[in-house]
Amino acid sequence: MATNGANYSDIQQLKDVKKPPKIEQMEQEMREMIDELREKHEEVNLEALALQSRILKLKDKYSTQGNDPVAHSQLKILISLEKEVSSIKNKIRN
């Protein structure tokens, strides 16, 4: 079975090559950094979800207050904040 000009035994030989200790250490450090980034990503995502939930509750509260100008102002602010949180979540996702 050929893969881009290399056969299985060539690929297996490359996998069997022992990496120098410095490279192994560097790889391990980078993997740990990636794990930390994943954890932070999850934490930020959970915080964003909690914030979105608070915003939705406040929007519900202020949207039921009719023509109150203060409530209308608060709704505008909450909608703006909601858009910012969504934007941040999209940036994190990508």
Residue pairs with C-beta under 8 A, 6 or more apart in sequence:
1 7
1 8
3 11
19 27
41 92
44 88
44 92
45 89
45 92
48 85
48 88
48 89
48 92
51 81
51 85
52 82
52 85
52 86
55 78
55 81
55 82
55 85
56 82
58 74
58 78
59 75
59 78
59 79
59 82
62 71
62 72
62 74
62 75
62 78
63 71
63 75
65 71
